[in-house]
């Protein structure tokens, strides 16, 4: 596997996480009060994962010499 392929996999994972975060943020608007804490926890956890994936993808691209 090349750095480029590896970076693409991390970017794809980041994109999937971003989509899921968008869905969860939409659920915040209609969720019962009891679920708000759990939803916010899930969103913040996934956002951290998203940032890690994007950072890793960018670092792998830099090793290859191509930036996003």
LINKA-V224854 format. One record per residue. N is the residue number from 1. RES is the residue in one letter. PHI is phi as a letter, one per 20 degrees, with the letter a starting at -180 (NA if undefined). PSI is psi in radians with two decimals (999 if undefined). Layout:
N:RES:PHI:PSI
N:RES:PHI:PSI
This chain:
1:X:NA:2.35
2:X:e:2.88
3:X:g:-0.66
4:X:f:-0.79
5:X:f:-0.72
6:X:f:-0.78
7:X:f:-0.70
8:X:f:-0.68
9:X:f:-0.75
10:X:f:-0.71
11:X:f:-0.72
12:X:f:-0.75
13:X:f:-0.72
14:X:f:-0.72
15:X:f:-0.70
16:X:f:-0.72
17:X:f:-0.72
18:X:f:-0.71
19:X:f:-0.76
20:X:f:-0.68
21:X:f:-0.73
22:X:f:-0.74
23:X:f:-0.80
24:X:f:-0.66
25:X:f:-0.61
26:X:f:-0.63
27:X:f:-0.43
28:X:g:-0.55
29:X:f:-0.49
30:X:d:0.00
31:X:f:2.56
32:X:f:2.70
33:X:g:-0.61
34:X:f:-0.45
35:X:e:-0.17
36:X:f:-0.73
37:X:f:-0.78
38:X:f:-0.77
39:X:f:-0.77
40:X:f:-0.66
41:X:f:-0.80
42:X:f:-0.73
43:X:f:-0.81
44:X:f:-0.64
45:X:f:-0.83
46:X:f:-0.58
47:X:f:-0.68
48:X:f:-0.72
49:X:f:-0.71
50:X:g:-0.84
51:X:f:-0.69
52:X:f:-0.76
53:X:f:-0.76
54:X:f:-0.73
55:X:f:-0.76
56:X:f:-0.75
57:X:f:-0.76
58:X:f:-0.73
59:X:f:-0.69
60:X:f:-0.67
61:X:f:-0.69
62:X:f:-0.65
63:X:f:-0.59
64:X:e:-0.40
65:X:n:0.24
66:X:c:2.21
67:X:e:2.74
68:X:f:999
